[in-house]
Structure formats: C-alpha cells, structure tokens
Amino acid sequence: MKTAISIPDLIFEAAEELSHRLGISRSELYAKAISIYIKEHSNDGVTETLNKVYTEETSVVDPVIQNLQFSSVPKDQW
C-alpha cells in the first residue's frame, strides 16, 4: 500500500543513509521499523489489564492452596 507521511528532515536523512548502508529500499526500511515498533508495543495493554484486575481482586493465595503447593514440591537437600 502506498501512503504519504511527514517526518522531520533529520530522521529522513538518517533513514536514507541507513537504507543505503543496508542495501535496502526506503520502503523496506520503514516497513521493518514499523513492524519492530508494533511488536514492541503489542503487549502494552497487559499491565494495564492486570492492574485493573488486581484493584478489584486480591492477589493473596488461599493458605490451604499454598500449603498444598508447598507439600507437592519435593524437598531437596542443599
């Protein structure tokens, strides 16, 4: 898909230099950069969602369940 965007001159010039150095087109450079940015921010809502859950619910483990968990782990000698 073709699109038109506006970016600061310094970023454009740096991108031009990088695309030439890497031997890829400007379009490929921008597509890769945007893909990386999207991937880095794909889980941004996870922390927000967990924070909402734990404002309404407790994060304390029931003592009975906690004891069952501890008893199910074999004891190792150190």
JOFENZI-V299301 format. One record per pair of residues at least 12 apart in sequence whose ideal C-beta (glycine too) atoms are under 8 Angstrom apart, sorted by the first residue. I is the first residue (numbers start at 1). J is the second residue. If there is no record, write none. Layout:
I;J
I;J
This chain:
15;29
15;30
15;33
